[in-house]
Amino acid sequence: MNLRSVRDIIPQTKVILRLDLDLPFDDTNRISDNSRLLKSLPTIQLLLEKNCQILIIGHRGRPQGIDENLTLRPVYLELMTLLEPTGENLVSNIFLPELNLEQIDQAFVNNQIVFLENLRFWPGEEANDPQFLAPLNQICQAYVNDAFAVAHRAHASITLWQHLPAFYGLSFVDEVEHLQKLVDSPASPLTLLLGGAKEDKLKHLTELTGVCDRILIGGKLPHFVSLSHPKITIATLVPEGLDIDAETIAKFTELINSSKTIIWAGAIGFYEDPNFQNGTEKIAQAIAATNAYKVIAGGDTAASVEKLNLKDKFDFICSGGGVLLEFLVNQHLPAWSNN
């Protein structure tokens, strides 16, 4: 996959920068993990060094219209703190709550970074309406995508490569290169472990049986699986339905121990509750102990491994589970052209 890197952007270009801004928040509405911002810092700093003006866009959550509980303002403040931790020599910046061409144009007169409100507040984003972000094309000269976690979404902010010269962020290119190895030459047996609560992880289950040697299914997903296949092992859950049982832990561990490549997307149980952490902990420890090439996909999976202090035992952490599965099956995503 040959993606044009952000390194190739001409200095002093006005750039639309699509970031992965959908950060997890805790019960007190504070950011609990800023790693998605940290991954994009090198791309932002490179653009700043090139004296580019940057219009940052992205989304948070799944709002139904404008929802102040899902504003991107705290994410904007966090990013500015990361860029200038001492508070000195601040990059001139502004947060804009409206997608207004005149306001954006005026904001660029005095600011190097302009940060837009949650794009999903407007229906044009998820509808992939080409007119929704068309005004931005009049202001900016290039588009940079550094939001790999949503590269499988055919949304307006992801398909802007169709309307402007397109480049890809350093983190984005790095993720594609790592996942390409999983497609081109994975060591066999390749075991895919699917968990979490999102049923859409099963969307490509039939196709994944052609890519993987084994597929282990835990989390909430056993409730939704209807496909019977010799490569698929479905967990038996504890009576409450919120974790896998001891027999499944033993079975999964045996298959993990004989694997050469392991991809893990989604916690094995309801990890947030101490009563249902056992499955995730035991499986995480089993995977970490192997000599296989080990990839984690998705924020929740990464968070559980971080909590267990096992993060350094894994070879690569992919931004999202959905995008990884889509890439494994199709080797193509809406975030780039077929060319």
N, C-alpha and C positions, 0 to 999 in steps of 0.2 A: 504494500500500500504506500503510494508516494504522495504524501501530503506536504504542501508548501508551508514551511515553518515561518513563525512570526519573526524569526531572525532576518528574513528577507524583506521586511517592510522598510520602505524608504523613510528616512528621518523626517520629522515635522508633519507626518500624516495625521489627519483626523480619523480616528479609528472607533468602530463599534466593537466592544469587547463583550462577548457572551461568557459569563462565568456561572459556575455551579454555586448558587447562593442559598440553596435550600438546606440550611443548617439545622441540626437538632437543637431544640430548646428544652429546658427543664421546667419543673412545675412552677417556678417563680418567674417564668418567661425570660430566663437568661440563657445565652448560648452555652450549650454543654460541650460542644466539640467544634472547633474552628478549623479542623484539618483540611476541609475543602478550600478554604481561603488560603491556607498555608501552601497548598499545592500550586496555586496560581500566582503566588507572589513573584517568582522569578520572571514570569511572563509580563506582569505589570511593571516590574522594575526595569525590564529590558525596554519596554515601550517608553517609559519615563526617561531612560538614558538616551533614547533616540529623539527626545523632545516631541513626542507625539501627544496630541490631545486625545483623551480617552472618554468615550461614552459607555459606561458600564450598564449592562442589562442582564436580567435574570428573573427567576421566580422563587416563590416560597410557598410550600403547601399546595392545597387544592381549594382555593377560595371560590365561592359562588358570588362573583361580583366583588365590589370593594369591601374589604374586611380589615379593619384596623388591627385586629389580632394577628394578622399575617403581613403586616407592613415590613418592608425591607430596611426601614430606617436603622434598627439595631445592628443589622448586618453591615450596613454602610459605616456606622460608627466603629464597629469592630475592625473592619478592613482599614480604615484610616489610622486606627491605633497601631495595627500591625505594620503599616507602611512607615509610620513615624512614631516609634515607641517612646521617644524622649519628649515629643511635643515640640521639638525645635525644627526649623527649616521645613515647615509643613508644606506639602504639595497643595496648591490652591484647589479647593474642591467644593462641591455643592450637591445637595440631595434635592431632586425634583419630584414632587408627588404627582405630577401630571405629564402625560405624553403630549406635549404642546411644542410644535415646531419653532415658534417664535421664542418661547422661553428657553428652549435648548440652545438655540442659536445665540441668544443673549448671554446665557450661562457660560458659553465657551469664550466669550470676550474676556472674562476675568478669571476663568478656572481651567486648570489643566485636566482635572477629573470631574466629569458630570455623572452622577449616579441616579438612575431612574428607578421609580417605584415598581413594585411587583407586577410584571407583565400579565400575569394571570388574573389581575383585577379587570382586564378587558377581554371580551370573548374572542377577539381576533387572534390572540396568541394560540390557544389550543385548537381553534378552527383552521389554523394555518392560512389565514386570510392574507394574500400578498399585498393588499392595500394597507393593512394594519400598521406595518413599520415602514411603509414606503416613504413617509416624510423624512425618516432618518437618512435615507439614501441621498437626499438632497444636501445634507449637511456634511456627511462623512464620506471618506474616499476609500475605505477598506473595512473589511469585516474579519475579526479574529474570534475563533471559537476555542475556548479552553474549558468547556463544560462537557467532559466526556460522559459523565453519569447520565446525561439526558440526550446523548447523541442518537438514540434509537427512537426519539420522539419526533414525529413530523409536525413540528410546531413552527410558527412564524419566525421566531428568533433563532431557530436551528437551521432553517432553510434559507437564510439570508445570503448564503454563498451563490444562490441563483441570481442575485441582483447586484452584488458588489464583488470586486476582487477579493478572494478569500484566502486567509492564512489560518494556521492552527497553532495554538499555544504550546509551550514546551511540555507541560503536563499531558496534554491531549496526545501529542505525538508519541511521548514515552509510553502511554497506556496502549496505544495501537500497536506499537512495536512489541510490547510484552505479550499481548493477546495474539498477535500474528504467530508467535512461536507455538502457542497452544494449538493453533490450527494447522500449521505447516509440519511440525515435527515433534509432537508430544511423546514422551516416553510412555510405553504401555506396560501394564494396564492403567488407563485413565479413569479415575473415579470422580463422579460429580455428586456432590452432596447438596441437596436442596432443602431449605427450611424457611423459617419466617412465616408470616401470615398472609402475604399477598398471593392470591390465587393465580395472578397472571404469570407467575414463574413457570406454571405448567403449560403455558400456551404452546410452546414448541417441544413438548415432551416426546412426541413421536419422532420428530426430526433428531432430537438429541440422542435417541437410542442408536442412531447411525453414526454419531460423533464420539460417543463415550463407550467404554467397556462395561462400566457399572454406573447405575444411578441410584443413590440412596435418598429416600424422601422422609423428612421429619417435620418438626414445627407443627403448624396447623394444616399443612398440605395433605396429610393422609385422609382428611375429611373430603377432599375434592378429587382425588385420583380415581379415574375410572378405567385407565389403561392397564391391562395385564401384559407383561412382557418379561422374558427370562433375564433381561439385564436390569430390571427394576426391582429394588427391595424397598417395601413400604414399612415404615415403623409401626409398631404397636404402641399405643399411648397408655399412660397411667389413667386410672379411672376418671380423674378430673379433666382429662383431655389436654393438659397443658405441658406435658413433657413426654419423652419416650421412656419406655419401661426398661428394666434391667436386661431382659432377654435381647431387646433390640440393641442396646448399648454393646453387648457382647458380640452380636452378629455384625454390626457396623464396624466395630474395632477390628475384627478379623479381616474384613474386606479392606479396610484402610491400611492395615499392616502389610498387605501384599501389593499395594498400589505403588506405581512409579510416578504418577502425576495425580494431584488432588486439587479439585476446584470446589471451594465451599462458599455457597451463597445462601445466607439466612440462618438465624439462630435455630437451634434444635428444639428448644422449648420456650416457654414464656419467661425469658431470662431475667426480666425486670423484677420478678417475684422470687425471693430467696428459696421459696419452697419448690420452685420448678427450674432451678439452675443446674441440676445434676447432669442431665443429658448433654447440655451444651458444654459444661466443664469437662466431662469425661471424653467427649468426642474431640474437643479442642486439644486436650492433652495427648490423646492418641495420635492425632494428625501431626502435632508439633514434634512428637518423638520419632516420626518416620524420617527416612532419608529421601523421600519423594520430593519432586518439585511441587511446591505448595502455593496456591493462589487463593486469596480471600476476596470476595466480591460483596460490596454493599456496606453502608455505614453501620448498621446494627451488628453485623458479623464482626466487623473491625473493632467496634466498641467492646464487644464481649471478650475478644482476644486481648485487647488492651487491658481490660480489667483483670485478666488472669496473668498479666505480665508475660505473655507469650508472643507478642507482636514480632519480636526479632527472630522468631523461629520460622517465620513465613517468608517466602521468596518475593512475593509481590502482593500489593493490596490494590485491587481495582475499585474505582469510584462507585460502581453500581452493579447490582446483580442482574437487573433487567437488560442493561446494555451488553453485559458480558455474554449472556445467553443468546441474545440476538446476533451478536458477532460470531459466536461459535457456529450458529446454524447458517447464517447468510453471508458472512464475511463482507457485508456491506450495510451501511447505515444511512438514514436520511441526512446525516450531517455532512455528507460529501457526495459528489457526483460519481457516476459510474466510470468516468474517464480517468 
